[in-house]
Amino acid sequence: MKKSAFSTAAIMTFLLTLIAVDNAYAVPSFARQTGLDCMACHTAFPELTQMGRDFKLRGYTMGGGETKMPLPLAAMVMADATNIAKSKNANGDYMAANGNGQDRNNELVVPQVSLFYGGKIYGNLGMFMQVTYDGTNLPQDKGVATNTAMDNTDIRYADSKMIADKELIYGVTLNNNPSVQDIWNSTSAWGFPYASSAVAPAPSASTLLDGGLSQMVAGLSAYAMWNDMIYVEAGAYQTAPKNGVLSFLGWNNGGANPVVHGNAPYGRIALQHDFGDHYLMVGSSMMTTSVKQDGTDKLDTHHDWSVDAEYQYNYDKHYVTATASKIWEKANLDASQFLGNADNSSDSITTTKVKASYYYDHKYGASLGYVTTSGNVDVKKYTDSANGSPDSSYSIAEFDYLPISQVKFSLSYTMYDKFNGVKTNYDNAGRNASDNNTLYLVGWFMF
């Protein structure tokens, strides 16, 4: 049965009222631990300020606050509604649907309920750990037999020392998603859009570095920041063993593809600097991943390289953030070609993302983003495309309202120019890219 507009408003109002009951317990665990308001670390969550980046870099251990809670716990509830331009395909199937094919167009959904351990563990050891319940009833394509699973997690140890009157911050991070440990919002794990519909159609082609291994691997790397200017990081990822602590934590894809063969080395370098009220970062990431598939001992090897940048301007009640990134991937497809899943022995794909946002007084915000993906034609690999092309491009306009620092309402519109290769008839059944244009309303509620 469809939820009425009144029901949607009533639920969101109830959640807002619940959060406002006791402000001492309303702010998330990081704010309770530091004694700082959420907006000291965020322009609007999850986008970080310089204070937020520094807090994460130092291992989530900064103190100064008081809490009545025995552990640094927090929670998040998301409630959303999705409207796509054309709700059915040529076969009469719903396009905004869960794994059972149920119609979710214009329906209120609670897509995520998350519990966080966020803060100091002991000494210089801290953690950001998220466990999420998926309320969309989507198929468990990562081999998880439940709707509740480990989400983004970053466990790190950090310390610092003075060298020639300059501070060196150094540490190690154990995490389950390449770039989730990143302190900038220009990489995939924390990039814009910060929330999107789980039931609306989305382009099928992407690079591994752009979320292709999220919550499916375990990674360990060492990092250092010198003089608040030069950041370097080096480490590797692998598929967690099926038995062991990391598998218990959910850092294993249950044997589903992709399975990382051996170690996937990961590197990151960035330069940042403050210019009064202005801030600028430019950086680069690299990752090489060999992937094993069932049915052959041959491997597919993905070489990813990216460049990214972030600019911020903070003055009085005005906050401007701009990010840009470009990922190039070259994949040698020995395994896929042997199994008949690719025409070419190698494919290339490139994804570019740009975004700019403005917030006033941490309450009212607007963002514009653009994403484009392009690559060479491979009919067997890109089976969702009428012409075998991975090309897609779309724009996103988003408007945000934060009545209090722990609540955010976002209304966004995604407009497609290309979808899975072409502008018109991308599925050979008459469906056009613009038929997937999506209006998306979401409320975030942090406890």
C-alpha positions in Angstrom: 0.0 0.0 0.0 1.3 3.5 -0.9 2.4 5.8 1.9 0.6 9.2 1.8 2.5 12.5 1.9 1.0 12.9 5.4 2.5 9.7 6.5 5.9 10.7 5.2 5.8 14.0 6.9 4.5 12.5 10.2 7.3 10.0 10.4 10.0 12.6 9.7 8.5 15.0 12.2 8.4 12.3 14.8 12.1 11.5 14.3 13.0 15.2 14.4 11.1 15.6 17.7 12.7 12.5 19.2 16.2 13.8 18.4 15.4 17.2 19.9 14.2 15.8 23.3 17.7 15.6 25.0 20.4 17.5 23.3 23.1 15.9 25.6 22.4 12.6 23.8 21.3 14.1 20.4 24.8 14.8 19.0 26.8 11.9 17.6 29.6 10.2 19.5 32.4 12.3 18.0 30.8 15.5 19.2 30.2 14.0 22.6 33.8 12.9 22.9 35.3 16.3 21.8 32.7 18.6 23.4 32.4 20.4 20.0 29.3 20.9 18.0 28.9 18.8 14.9 29.4 21.8 12.7 33.0 22.3 14.0 33.9 19.3 11.9 31.3 19.5 9.1 30.0 22.1 6.7 27.0 19.7 6.6 27.5 16.0 7.3 29.3 14.1 6.0 31.4 16.8 4.4 34.4 17.7 6.5 36.0 20.9 7.5 39.7 21.3 8.4 38.9 20.4 12.0 37.1 17.3 10.9 40.0 16.2 8.6 42.5 16.8 11.5 40.3 14.8 13.9 40.2 11.8 11.5 43.9 12.0 10.7 44.7 11.8 14.4 42.8 8.6 14.9 39.4 9.8 16.2 41.0 10.1 19.7 40.7 13.9 20.4 39.0 14.5 23.8 37.6 17.5 25.7 34.0 16.6 26.1 31.8 14.7 28.5 29.4 11.8 27.9 27.0 9.8 30.0 27.4 6.9 27.6 29.8 4.0 28.5 30.9 3.6 24.8 31.2 6.1 21.9 28.1 4.9 20.2 25.9 6.8 17.7 23.0 5.9 15.4 21.6 7.1 12.1 18.1 6.6 10.5 17.5 7.5 6.9 14.0 7.9 5.4 13.5 8.6 1.7 11.2 8.6 -1.3 12.1 8.1 -5.0 10.3 9.3 -8.1 11.6 8.4 -11.6 10.3 9.9 -14.8 9.1 6.6 -16.3 8.2 4.0 -13.7 8.0 0.9 -16.0 10.0 -0.6 -18.8 8.7 -2.1 -22.0 8.0 -5.5 -20.2 5.9 -3.7 -17.6 8.5 -4.2 -14.8 8.9 -1.5 -12.2 12.1 0.5 -12.6 12.2 1.8 -9.0 12.1 -1.6 -7.4 13.6 -3.7 -4.7 15.1 -7.2 -5.2 11.7 -8.8 -5.4 10.5 -6.4 -8.1 8.1 -4.6 -5.8 7.2 -1.0 -6.9 9.1 1.6 -4.8 8.2 4.6 -6.9 6.8 7.5 -4.8 6.9 5.2 -1.7 8.4 6.1 1.7 11.3 3.7 2.4 13.7 3.4 5.3 16.8 2.4 3.3 19.3 2.5 6.2 19.4 2.2 9.9 23.0 2.3 11.1 24.8 1.9 14.4 28.2 3.5 14.8 31.1 3.0 17.2 32.8 6.3 16.6 35.7 7.5 18.8 38.6 6.5 21.0 39.2 2.9 21.9 42.3 3.3 24.0 45.3 5.6 24.0 46.1 6.5 20.4 43.8 3.9 19.0 40.4 4.9 17.6 37.7 3.7 15.2 34.9 4.6 12.9 32.7 1.5 12.5 29.3 1.3 10.9 26.8 -1.6 11.0 23.9 -1.1 8.7 20.4 -2.6 8.3 19.2 -2.5 4.7 15.5 -1.7 4.6 15.1 -1.8 0.9 15.0 -5.7 0.7 17.6 -5.6 -2.1 19.3 -8.9 -3.1 22.4 -9.7 -1.1 24.9 -9.6 -3.9 27.9 -9.8 -1.5 27.1 -13.2 -0.2 25.6 -11.9 3.0 22.6 -13.9 4.2 21.0 -11.1 6.2 19.9 -7.5 5.6 22.3 -6.4 8.4 26.0 -6.2 7.6 29.2 -4.4 8.3 29.4 -1.1 6.5 32.2 1.4 6.2 34.9 0.8 8.8 38.2 2.5 9.6 40.3 1.4 12.6 43.4 3.5 13.1 46.4 4.2 15.4 47.9 7.6 15.1 50.6 9.6 16.8 52.8 12.7 16.1 56.3 14.1 16.7 58.1 17.3 16.0 60.9 17.3 13.4 62.8 20.5 12.8 60.0 22.4 14.5 57.5 20.8 12.1 54.8 18.3 13.1 54.8 14.9 11.6 51.5 13.0 12.1 51.8 9.3 11.3 49.6 6.2 11.7 48.2 3.0 10.4 44.7 2.2 9.2 42.8 -1.1 8.9 39.7 -0.6 6.7 37.2 -2.3 4.4 36.8 0.1 1.5 39.5 1.8 -0.6 39.4 5.5 0.2 37.1 5.2 3.2 40.2 6.2 5.3 40.6 9.4 3.2 40.2 12.7 4.9 38.8 14.5 1.8 35.4 14.5 0.1 36.9 14.2 -3.4 37.3 10.4 -3.4 34.7 7.8 -3.9 33.9 6.6 -0.4 32.8 10.0 0.9 32.2 11.8 -2.4 29.0 13.6 -3.7 26.2 12.7 -3.8 26.4 11.7 -0.2 23.0 9.8 -0.5 21.3 8.4 -3.5 18.3 6.2 -4.1 18.9 2.5 -3.5 16.0 1.5 -5.8 16.3 3.9 -8.8 18.2 2.7 -11.9 21.9 3.6 -12.1 24.5 3.2 -14.8 26.1 -0.2 -14.7 29.7 0.6 -15.7 32.3 1.8 -13.2 35.9 1.4 -12.1 37.0 -0.7 -9.2 38.5 2.3 -7.5 35.1 4.0 -7.6 33.4 1.8 -5.0 33.8 -1.5 -6.8 35.3 -3.1 -3.7 33.3 -1.4 -1.0 33.0 -3.6 2.1 34.3 -6.5 0.2 38.0 -6.4 1.1 40.4 -5.8 4.1 43.1 -3.2 3.7 46.1 -2.2 5.8 48.1 0.9 5.1 50.5 3.3 6.8 50.2 7.1 6.4 51.9 10.3 7.3 51.2 14.0 7.2 54.1 16.4 7.4 53.8 20.1 8.4 50.0 20.0 7.7 51.0 20.0 4.0 52.2 16.8 2.5 50.2 13.5 2.9 51.5 10.1 1.8 49.9 6.7 2.3 50.9 3.2 1.1 49.3 -0.2 1.7 47.4 -3.1 0.2 43.9 -4.7 0.1 42.9 -8.4 -0.2 39.7 -10.4 0.0 39.5 -11.5 3.7 39.7 -15.2 4.4 36.4 -17.0 4.8 37.3 -18.0 8.3 38.8 -15.5 10.8 38.2 -12.2 12.5 38.0 -10.1 9.4 35.4 -12.5 7.8 33.4 -12.3 11.1 33.5 -8.5 10.7 31.9 -8.8 7.3 35.0 -8.0 5.3 34.5 -10.8 2.9 32.3 -11.0 -0.2 31.2 -14.6 0.6 33.0 -15.9 -2.4 31.1 -13.8 -4.9 32.9 -12.0 -7.7 35.1 -10.0 -7.6 37.6 -11.9 -5.5 41.0 -10.1 -5.1 43.8 -12.5 -5.9 46.8 -11.9 -3.6 47.4 -8.3 -2.6 46.1 -5.2 -4.3 48.6 -2.4 -3.6 47.2 1.0 -2.9 49.0 4.4 -2.8 47.9 8.0 -2.1 49.6 11.3 -2.1 48.2 14.8 -1.5 49.3 18.4 -1.0 47.1 20.8 1.0 47.4 24.4 2.2 45.4 27.1 3.9 45.3 30.6 2.4 43.5 32.6 5.0 39.8 31.7 4.6 40.6 29.6 1.5 41.8 26.0 1.5 43.1 23.9 -1.4 44.1 20.2 -1.8 45.4 18.4 -4.9 46.1 14.6 -4.8 46.4 11.3 -6.6 45.6 7.7 -5.9 46.8 4.4 -7.5 45.6 0.8 -7.2 46.4 -2.4 -9.0 43.9 -5.2 -8.5 44.1 -8.8 -9.8 40.6 -10.4 -9.8 39.9 -14.2 -9.8 36.7 -15.6 -11.3 35.2 -19.0 -11.0 36.0 -21.4 -13.9 39.5 -20.4 -14.7 43.0 -19.8 -13.2 43.4 -16.8 -15.4 43.1 -13.3 -13.9 41.7 -9.9 -14.8 44.1 -7.2 -13.7 42.8 -3.6 -13.2 45.2 -0.7 -13.1 43.5 2.4 -11.6 45.0 5.9 -11.3 43.2 9.0 -10.2 43.7 12.7 -9.6 41.5 14.8 -7.4 41.2 18.2 -5.8 39.2 20.0 -3.1 38.7 23.7 -2.5 36.9 25.3 0.5 36.1 28.8 1.5 34.8 29.4 5.0 34.0 32.9 6.2 31.5 33.9 8.9 28.3 32.0 7.9 29.3 31.3 4.3 30.8 27.9 3.3 31.8 26.9 -0.2 33.2 23.5 -1.2 34.2 22.3 -4.7 35.6 18.9 -5.5 36.8 17.3 -8.7 38.2 13.8 -9.5 39.1 11.8 -12.6 39.8 8.0 -12.5 41.5 6.1 -15.4 41.3 2.3 -15.4 43.0 -0.1 -17.8 41.9 -3.7 -17.4 43.6 -6.7 -18.8 40.7 -9.2 -19.3 42.4 -12.6 -19.6 39.9 -14.3 -17.4 36.8 -12.6 -18.7 37.8 -13.2 -22.3 38.5 -16.9 -21.6 35.1 -17.3 -20.0 33.3 -15.5 -22.8 32.4 -12.5 -20.7 34.5 -10.0 -22.8 35.2 -9.4 -26.4 38.5 -7.5 -25.9 41.7 -8.6 -24.2 41.8 -5.2 -22.5 39.4 -2.4 -21.9 39.7 1.2 -20.7 37.2 3.2 -18.8 37.4 6.8 -17.4 35.1 8.5 -14.9 35.1 12.3 -14.2 33.2 13.9 -11.3 32.8 17.6 -10.4 30.7 19.2 -7.7 30.3 22.6 -6.1 28.2 23.5 -3.0 27.3 26.5 -0.9 25.9 26.5 2.6 24.7 29.4 4.6 24.9 29.2 8.4 25.2 25.4 8.3 21.4 25.4 7.6 20.7 26.1 4.0 22.6 24.6 1.1 22.7 23.9 -2.6 24.9 21.7 -4.7 25.5 21.0 -8.4 27.3 18.0 -9.6 28.2 16.4 -13.0 29.4 12.8 -13.6 30.6 11.3 -16.9 31.9 7.8 -17.7 33.4 6.8 -21.0 35.2 3.8 -22.4 35.7 1.5 -25.4 33.0 -0.7 -26.8 32.8 -4.3 -25.5 29.4 -6.0 -26.2 30.0 -9.1 -24.0 31.2 -7.1 -21.1 28.6 -4.3 -21.1 25.5 -6.4 -21.6 23.1 -3.7 -20.3 24.0 -1.4 -23.2 22.4 -1.6 -26.6 25.7 -0.8 -28.3 28.1 -2.3 -25.9 29.4 1.0 -24.6 29.9 1.9 -20.9 29.3 5.6 -21.6 27.0 7.5 -19.2 26.6 11.1 -18.1 24.3 12.9 -15.8 23.9 16.1 -13.7 22.7 16.4 -10.1 21.1 19.4 -8.4 20.5 19.2 -4.7 19.0 21.4 -2.0 19.6 20.8 1.7 18.0 22.1 4.9 19.4 21.4 8.4 17.0 22.5 11.1 19.5 21.3 13.7 23.1 20.0 13.2 22.1 16.3 13.5 19.2 16.4 11.0 19.4 17.0 7.2 16.7 17.0 4.6 17.9 16.8 1.0 15.9 17.1 -2.2 17.8 16.2 -5.4 17.1 15.8 -9.1 19.3 13.6 -11.3 19.1 14.3 -15.0 20.6 11.8 -17.5 22.1 12.7 -20.8 23.5 9.2 -21.6 22.7 6.0 -19.8 24.5 2.7 -20.5 26.0 3.8 -23.7 23.4 6.0 -25.5 20.9 8.7 -25.2 17.9 6.9 -26.7 16.8 3.2 -26.7 19.7 2.1 -24.5 17.9 -1.2 -23.7 16.8 -2.1 -27.3 13.2 -1.9 -26.0 12.6 1.9 -26.3 13.8 3.1 -23.0 15.7 6.4 -23.1 18.3 7.9 -20.7 15.9 10.7 -19.6 13.3 8.0 -18.6 15.6 7.4 -15.6 15.6 11.0 -14.4 15.1 10.8 -10.6 13.6 13.1 -8.0 14.9 12.0 -4.6 13.9 13.2 -1.1 15.8 11.9 1.9 15.9 12.7 5.6 19.0 12.0 7.7 18.6 11.7 11.5 21.7 11.3 13.7 21.5 10.3 17.3 
